[in-house]
Amino acid sequence: MIEGQRILVTGATGQVARPLAETLNKNNEVWAAARFSDAKAKEELEAIGIKTALFSMGEDDLSGLPDVDYVFHCGANVDPASPEIGMAQNAEGSGFLMQRYKDAKAFLHMSSSSVYRVPVGSSEPIHEDHELGGYASYSPHYAMSKLVSESVVRFQARALGLPTVITRLDVAYGTRGHGGVPMIIYDFMKHGMSYTRAEGGESFCSPIHEDDIATQAQNLILKAAVPAPIVNLGGDDVVSVETMIAYVEEITGLTMKVEVGPEASWGMKVLDNTRRKELGGPCNVTWKDGIRNALAVRHPDALIA
């Protein structure tokens, strides 16, 4: 674990970065960088000793940000309205951030498994060398912008001599933000909403709990290098959305209406975590324990078993 360092975490009010910032804050001086459109989140972070700094993706003048030792760049526009906005904020914004922190000890760029081009419904693990050019059904310009961002980050790592690691995050879940797919499943059940199962079969993924993300991110940033290594960041368990639905039904007593259609509600993929295990070690939270614990925090009255 990283200790006694000055650390900047971007996007620190969000689902992925906030637990990371809170974990890092136990043994470091942490700065949370975000737009802070949610004033309550800013107050909550400051209440536990995390310092805050205003940061908007795409700005070229970042001289107002504090000097730090490590940067965990998790901030992103997850639903850019156009290709131009996606490239300006996610790609160019990452480049300007690296330029500001060219003298840092290391830089972690949180990318997305959406950059991979895979057949719908495939349960075959995807290695880092798999074909790229993916698409996120929930946001038409997101996957493109994350792939372009990786190119900018790779270039800046070499141009600046800044030790960097790029992590391609799979299905993240936990207590923060919207909670990820398992928590959305629960919300669907509560409100009588249906899930669509693909005609071709179940939708598999490698979900990773927020606690494991925080641990793995710390381990992986210490393996940052030039050129920047690319590492899949998924959990050690392979599970389908349909299996997660059945488990949430079991422990809450609720039921999900499941329909069948050409495509699943959530098109998933399974990541090959061989490289992640080599560089960052195993995950510690199994998917069942993670879902149960997250539900207990977010919906303490939900569990019946």
Phi, psi and omega per residue, in radians:
M1 nan 2.632 3.117
I2 -1.438 2.328 -3.117
E3 -2.394 2.551 3.028
G4 1.146 0.489 -3.095
Q5 -2.013 2.808 2.999
R6 -1.654 2.221 -2.985
I7 -2.323 2.396 3.024
L8 -1.903 2.281 3.064
V9 -2.123 2.042 3.105
T10 -1.540 2.685 -3.116
G11 1.182 0.507 -2.921
A12 -1.319 0.053 3.008
T13 -1.666 -0.049 -2.998
G14 -1.590 3.139 -3.063
Q15 -1.053 -0.742 -3.058
V16 -1.544 -0.808 -2.979
A17 -1.385 -0.494 -3.099
R18 -1.142 -0.844 3.070
P19 -1.046 -0.599 3.102
L20 -1.121 -0.825 3.131
A21 -1.072 -0.729 -3.132
E22 -1.145 -0.664 3.103
T23 -1.178 -0.811 3.139
L24 -1.090 -0.540 -3.073
N25 -1.168 -0.298 -3.125
K26 -1.165 -0.504 -3.045
N27 -2.321 0.219 -3.069
N28 -2.548 2.969 2.970
E29 -1.612 1.986 -3.019
V30 -1.967 2.344 3.010
W31 -1.929 2.223 3.056
A32 -1.706 2.141 -3.115
A33 -1.959 2.153 -3.121
A34 -2.900 3.068 3.058
R35 -1.332 -0.467 -3.140
F36 1.011 0.832 3.007
S37 -1.176 -0.370 3.049
D38 -1.731 1.698 -3.077
A39 -1.096 -0.567 -3.131
K40 -1.117 -0.720 3.125
A41 -1.093 -0.703 3.103
K42 -1.059 -0.799 3.141
E43 -1.106 -0.696 -3.130
E44 -1.160 -0.688 3.104
L45 -1.142 -0.795 -3.130
E46 -1.148 -0.519 -3.122
A47 -1.156 -0.435 3.118
I48 -1.783 0.237 3.017
G49 1.660 0.078 3.088
I50 -1.433 2.256 3.105
K51 -1.399 2.689 -3.100
T52 -2.171 2.585 3.116
A53 -2.511 2.369 3.133
L54 -1.248 2.345 -3.103
F55 -2.647 2.217 3.075
S56 -2.101 2.241 3.140
M57 -1.037 2.285 3.093
G58 1.818 -0.267 3.115
E59 -1.178 2.452 -3.129
D60 -1.661 -0.359 3.110
D61 -1.787 1.788 -3.115
L62 -2.013 0.453 -3.088
S63 -1.144 -0.336 -3.135
G64 -1.373 -0.182 3.117
L65 -1.343 2.619 -3.075
P66 -1.275 2.711 3.002
D67 -1.285 2.353 -3.127
V68 -2.461 2.994 3.123
D69 -1.606 -0.685 -3.096
Y70 -2.287 2.561 3.100
V71 -2.170 2.166 2.997
F72 -1.879 1.830 -3.041
H73 -1.677 1.651 -3.132
C74 -1.875 -0.184 -3.109
G75 -1.190 2.465 3.109
A76 -2.884 2.676 2.936
N77 -1.488 1.878 -3.042
V78 -1.446 -0.096 3.098
D79 -2.540 1.122 -3.141
P80 -1.100 2.430 -3.045
A81 -1.315 -0.261 -3.128
S82 -2.722 2.845 3.061
P83 -1.030 -0.648 -3.134
E84 -1.079 -0.813 3.138
I85 -1.133 -0.725 3.135
G86 -1.048 -0.791 -3.126
M87 -1.242 -0.709 -3.105
A88 -1.152 -0.752 -3.068
Q89 -1.479 -0.921 -3.044
N90 -1.355 -0.749 -3.078
A91 -1.483 -1.072 -3.137
E92 -1.101 -0.641 3.118
G93 -1.054 -0.666 3.093
S94 -1.160 -0.661 3.124
G95 -1.123 -0.756 3.113
F96 -1.149 -0.634 3.122
L97 -1.140 -0.742 3.111
M98 -1.134 -0.638 3.104
Q99 -1.098 -0.718 3.107
R100 -1.096 -0.626 -3.059
Y101 -1.928 0.682 -3.121
K102 -1.116 -0.366 -3.119
D103 -1.746 0.131 3.135
A104 -1.199 2.833 3.102
K105 -1.224 -0.619 -3.140
A106 -2.912 2.787 -3.073
F107 -2.378 2.218 3.051
L108 -1.912 2.215 3.086
H109 -1.886 2.072 3.137
M110 -1.492 1.878 3.092
S111 -1.748 -2.753 -2.995
S112 -2.501 2.542 3.072
S113 -1.208 -0.146 3.105
S114 -1.146 -0.223 -3.136
V115 -1.276 -0.282 -3.109
Y116 -1.414 2.465 3.028
R117 -1.705 1.934 -3.095
V118 -2.372 2.676 3.071
P119 -1.129 2.483 3.120
V120 -1.071 2.301 3.085
G121 1.453 0.062 -3.129
S122 -1.231 2.408 3.066
S123 -1.889 0.163 3.126
E124 -1.317 2.208 -3.132
P125 -1.063 2.412 -3.083
I126 -1.756 2.111 3.089
H127 -1.472 2.826 -3.117
E128 -1.047 -0.361 -3.138
D129 -1.608 0.148 -3.123
H130 -1.142 2.782 3.130
E131 -1.012 2.402 -3.122
L132 -1.824 2.966 3.135
G133 1.976 0.812 -3.049
G134 -1.449 -3.102 -3.109
Y135 -2.564 2.356 3.088
A136 -1.814 2.010 -3.069
S137 -1.072 -0.479 -3.109
Y138 -1.414 -0.187 -3.105
S139 -2.774 1.857 -2.980
P140 -1.112 -0.388 -3.072
H141 -1.923 0.029 -3.041
Y142 -1.253 -0.942 -3.079
A143 -1.011 -0.737 3.099
M144 -1.018 -0.796 -3.075
S145 -1.176 -0.552 3.115
K146 -1.271 -0.625 3.101
L147 -1.186 -0.756 3.082
V148 -1.093 -0.663 3.118
S149 -1.051 -0.720 3.115
E150 -1.028 -0.699 3.137
S151 -1.105 -0.762 3.118
V152 -1.104 -0.756 -3.127
V153 -1.121 -0.748 3.103
R154 -1.043 -0.760 -3.135
F155 -1.115 -0.845 -3.088
Q156 -1.122 -0.615 3.099
A157 -0.999 -0.772 -3.135
R158 -1.299 -0.777 -3.080
A159 -1.144 -0.639 -3.094
L160 -1.650 -0.211 -3.043
G161 1.166 0.563 -3.076
L162 -1.701 1.991 3.107
P163 -0.972 2.177 -2.982
T164 -2.427 2.627 2.983
V165 -2.372 2.427 3.117
I166 -1.922 2.158 -3.140
T167 -1.975 2.262 3.134
R168 -1.740 1.755 -3.005
L169 -1.349 2.360 3.063
D170 -1.636 -2.487 -3.054
V171 -1.335 1.822 3.122
A172 -1.581 2.520 3.115
Y173 -2.664 2.863 3.128
G174 2.793 -2.539 -3.003
T175 -1.652 -0.308 -2.993
R176 -1.732 2.869 3.109
G177 1.022 -2.422 3.097
H178 -1.438 -0.082 3.037
G179 1.522 -0.121 3.138
G180 1.432 -3.133 -3.024
V181 -0.931 -0.828 -3.102
P182 -1.035 -0.660 -3.139
M183 -1.303 -0.573 3.069
I184 -1.168 -0.656 3.063
I185 -0.981 -0.822 3.136
Y186 -1.068 -0.772 3.137
D187 -1.100 -0.685 3.072
F188 -1.017 -0.815 -3.128
M189 -1.060 -0.798 -3.098
K190 -1.049 -0.600 -3.044
H191 -1.790 0.210 3.059
G192 1.213 0.399 -3.136
M193 -1.509 2.652 -3.065
S194 -1.754 2.779 3.041
Y195 -2.009 2.440 3.111
T196 -1.770 2.110 3.059
R197 -1.603 2.399 -3.125
A198 -1.208 2.508 3.105
E199 -1.016 -0.533 -3.084
G200 -1.374 -0.151 3.124
G201 2.379 -2.986 -3.062
E202 -1.287 2.858 -3.085
S203 -1.912 1.870 -3.026
F204 -1.653 2.651 3.083
C205 -2.689 3.083 3.063
S206 -2.161 1.384 -3.041
P207 -1.136 2.541 -3.138
I208 -2.289 2.240 -3.089
H209 -1.307 2.654 -3.105
E210 -1.005 -0.582 3.120
D211 -1.164 -0.696 3.102
D212 -1.218 -0.606 3.079
I213 -1.066 -0.778 -3.129
A214 -1.089 -0.728 3.126
T215 -1.189 -0.852 -3.099
Q216 -1.116 -0.686 -3.140
A217 -1.065 -0.718 3.107
Q218 -1.145 -0.762 3.135
N219 -1.106 -0.724 -3.028
L220 -1.312 -0.582 3.134
I221 -1.153 -0.446 3.081
L222 -1.302 -0.154 3.064
K223 -1.842 0.229 3.105
A224 -1.064 2.588 -3.064
A225 -2.722 3.086 3.003
V226 -2.202 2.096 -0.046
P227 -1.127 2.858 -3.061
A228 -1.325 2.147 3.022
P229 -1.221 2.607 3.069
I230 -1.941 2.268 -3.012
V231 -2.323 2.225 3.007
N232 -1.158 2.437 -3.134
L233 -2.203 1.449 3.073
G234 -2.239 2.967 3.116
G235 -1.355 3.004 -3.101
D236 -1.434 -0.271 -3.139
D237 -1.659 2.453 3.007
V238 -1.832 2.150 -3.072
V239 -2.570 2.590 3.109
S240 -1.588 2.736 3.059
V241 -1.032 -0.684 -3.129
E242 -1.094 -0.644 3.090
T243 -1.214 -0.662 3.074
M244 -1.103 -0.705 3.103
I245 -1.026 -0.806 -3.135
A246 -1.070 -0.659 -3.132
Y247 -1.223 -0.747 3.104
V248 -1.094 -0.671 3.055
E249 -1.043 -0.758 -3.088
E250 -1.096 -0.732 -3.020
I251 -1.615 -0.151 3.133
T252 -2.019 -0.355 -3.081
G253 1.419 -0.016 3.085
L254 -1.452 2.955 3.085
T255 -2.311 2.650 3.114
M256 -1.960 2.290 3.022
K257 -1.381 2.081 -3.094
V258 -1.928 2.162 3.066
E259 -1.858 2.965 3.114
V260 -2.157 2.333 -3.134
G261 -2.596 3.137 -3.134
P262 -1.042 -0.607 -3.132
E263 -2.305 2.634 3.101
A264 -1.290 2.735 3.062
S265 -0.975 -0.681 3.105
W266 -2.217 1.973 3.065
G267 -1.383 2.042 -3.014
M268 -1.934 3.055 3.051
K269 -2.632 2.740 3.139
V270 -1.902 2.261 -3.111
L271 -1.683 2.460 2.987
D272 -1.390 2.023 -3.049
N273 -1.782 0.354 -3.134
T274 -0.989 -0.845 -3.106
R275 -1.166 -0.694 3.129
R276 -1.082 -0.713 3.129
K277 -1.157 -0.641 3.127
E278 -1.140 -0.692 -3.053
L279 -1.625 -0.557 -3.024
G280 -2.096 -0.143 -3.139
G281 1.511 -3.130 -3.093
P282 -1.350 2.862 2.969
C283 -1.462 2.799 -3.066
N284 -1.994 -0.279 -3.056
V285 -1.865 2.023 3.080
T286 -1.293 2.740 -3.019
W287 -1.107 -0.653 3.138
K288 -1.182 -0.793 3.106
D289 -1.091 -0.710 -3.121
G290 -1.107 -0.774 3.135
I291 -1.147 -0.795 -3.136
R292 -1.052 -0.813 -3.112
N293 -1.130 -0.699 3.137
A294 -1.155 -0.719 3.097
L295 -1.115 -0.681 -3.130
A296 -1.091 -0.591 3.129
V297 -1.380 -0.815 -3.049
R298 -1.390 -0.621 -3.082
H299 -2.383 1.282 -3.012
P300 -1.036 -0.357 -3.130
D301 -1.658 0.072 -3.016
A302 -1.400 -0.534 -2.973
L303 -1.410 2.326 3.068
I304 -2.065 -0.206 -3.099
A305 -2.435 nan nan
